[in-house]
Amino acid sequence: MIKFICYPKCTTCQKAKKWLDDNKIEYELRDIKLNNPTLEELAEWHEKSGLPLKKFFNTSGLLYKSLDLKNRIPTMSEDEMLQLLATDGMLVKRPLLVGEDFVLVGFKEGEWSAKLIK
């Protein structure tokens, strides 16, 4: 079962959920604010995604800005970044779609279609 990890109040997450529903794709919904990803989950998702770890940060979030992460991330190790991401789900870019052998970060309809619609 695909995990759809989102923040229900986020408009991009709402669009992604509607897209999943419209395309009749089954998923297990998880609210990232109520159920923060663990350090282990984030490390696994990062590996599966093939993306640089900095792509997992919600750069438009208030917490990202208040912590001045734009200037701090370039000097942080991957371990430090993972530990920081694991402290608060609001730091994590969303939605996340986690499958058996893939992780999609953010909602890009073309990317999701290519991965999920056969």
WODA-V97827 format. One record per residue. N is the residue number from 1. RES is the residue in one small letter. PSI is psi in whole degrees, 0 to 359 (NA if undefined). NEAR is the number of other C-alpha atoms within 12 Angstrom. Layout:
N,RES,PSI,NEAR + N,RES,PSI,NEAR
This chain:
1,m,133,13 + 2,i,140,22 + 3,k,129,28 + 4,f,108,34 + 5,i,119,41 + 6,c,175,40 + 7,y,109,32 + 8,p,334,23 + 9,k,351,16 + 10,c,127,24 + 11,t,325,16 + 12,t,320,23 + 13,c,321,30 + 14,q,319,23 + 15,k,317,22 + 16,a,319,35 + 17,k,317,35 + 18,k,319,20 + 19,w,315,24 + 20,l,314,27 + 21,d,314,16 + 22,d,327,13 + 23,n,10,17 + 24,k,44,12 + 25,i,123,25 + 26,e,144,19 + 27,y,163,24 + 28,e,119,19 + 29,l,139,27 + 30,r,125,25 + 31,d,116,25 + 32,i,335,31 + 33,k,324,23 + 34,l,331,15 + 35,n,81,19 + 36,n,137,25 + 37,p,143,35 + 38,t,166,20 + 39,l,317,23 + 40,e,316,16 + 41,e,313,23 + 42,l,319,37 + 43,a,318,27 + 44,e,315,22 + 45,w,320,32 + 46,h,314,32 + 47,e,314,21 + 48,k,329,22 + 49,s,329,26 + 50,g,8,18 + 51,l,156,19 + 52,p,145,20 + 53,l,329,31 + 54,k,340,33 + 55,k,347,29 + 56,f,355,37 + 57,f,138,35 + 58,n,87,29 + 59,t,345,25 + 60,s,1,20 + 61,g,153,22 + 62,l,321,16 + 63,l,317,22 + 64,y,314,26 + 65,k,318,18 + 66,s,333,14 + 67,l,2,15 + 68,d,43,16 + 69,l,336,25 + 70,k,321,21 + 71,n,338,14 + 72,r,323,17 + 73,i,317,26 + 74,p,337,15 + 75,t,1,13 + 76,m,149,17 + 77,s,165,15 + 78,e,319,22 + 79,d,316,19 + 80,e,319,20 + 81,m,315,29 + 82,l,316,33 + 83,q,320,23 + 84,l,314,32 + 85,l,324,36 + 86,a,350,26 + 87,t,333,21 + 88,d,122,26 + 89,g,337,34 + 90,m,349,34 + 91,l,342,37 + 92,v,132,43 + 93,k,141,35 + 94,r,164,42 + 95,p,162,41 + 96,l,136,43 + 97,l,115,39 + 98,v,116,34 + 99,g,185,25 + 100,e,315,16 + 101,d,23,19 + 102,f,159,23 + 103,v,127,34 + 104,l,131,38 + 105,v,122,37 + 106,g,167,35 + 107,f,109,29 + 108,k,108,20 + 109,e,317,23 + 110,g,317,14 + 111,e,316,17 + 112,w,317,27 + 113,s,314,18 + 114,a,324,11 + 115,k,326,20 + 116,l,339,25 + 117,i,118,15 + 118,k,NA,8
